[in-house]
């Protein structure tokens, strides 16, 4: 079994996730979509596939992207379902889509309004891209997908005490075509996410526990 143990991972430490979340306006486009990435482990473009009609109670179903077939489903925490309801009541959303902007606009909004306010999210490194060293941000929105899968793998590992079984459950849950894809591209080293500290929590519990007390009182 091959696990990605590179130190320069794209996963976003949970404290950096919360740092970003706590400066975003409640029920805004960027905050709602940012949380959806973290809570579901969906791809950025899959945000465009999400429909309001595909939320049943606290469970959301959505059509997969990037050559994957079928749907995934994830249970959303109560507080986020309430925030989504507030978001849709205060924003113009066209047709049956869940969000009022597309993934490209969301990425642009994050880069323009959120990242500049977060010094840690502005740090860069050089990556070898086809033999050319190019600078890129260390923390990226796509890293939230790795957070989700690494946390799920850790929880499955804690349950089954067998890495191969944990990997199989994680891969099937994400509907990857092979466990190799899951291990090589999506599971990060535990140290980068301080996973031993967080593995007993769901993504929703991590976010709710890290929201500022002022925000909790406001909401």
C-alpha positions, 0 to 999 in steps of 0.5 A: 500500500502506497501512502503519500508522506510528502512533507510539502502536502496540499492538506490544510491544517485544521487550525488554518481552516478555522482561521479562514472560516472565522473571518468569513461573513455568515451565510455568504457565498464564499463561507457556504461553499468553503464549508461544503468543501470541508464537510463533504470532501467534494471537488471544487467543480462538484459544487456546481452540480449540487442542487437544492432539491438534493438535500433531504433533511440533513443529507445531501446527494450530488452528482460526481465530476471528473469522469466519475459516475454516480452520486455521493451522499454526506450527512451535514451538521444541523448548524450548516443546514441552518446556515444554508437556509439563511444563505438561500433566503438572502442571496439570488440563486438561479434555477435549482442550483444550491449556490448562487455563484459557480466554482470559478467565481468562488475561487476568485472571491476567496483569492480577492477577499479572504486570502489577503486577510490571512498571512498564513494562507499567503505563504508560497513554495516552489513546485516542479511542474514539468521541469519548471519551478513555479511558485504556488500557495501552500494552502489551497482550496483543493486541500480541503478534499485531502483533509476530508479523506485523511480524517476519514482514513484515520477514523476507519483505521482506528475502527478496524486496526488494519490499514488495508481495510481502512483504505478500502472503506475510504476509497469506496466511500469516495467512489474512487476507481482504485485504492491506489488513487486514494492512497497516492493522491488524497491521504496525507501524513497524519503529522501535517494535520495533527490527526491523532488529536482530531480523529475522534471528531467529524468534520462538522464537529471540528468546525463547530468546536473551532468557531469563535464564541462570538459567532456561536452567540450570534448564531 
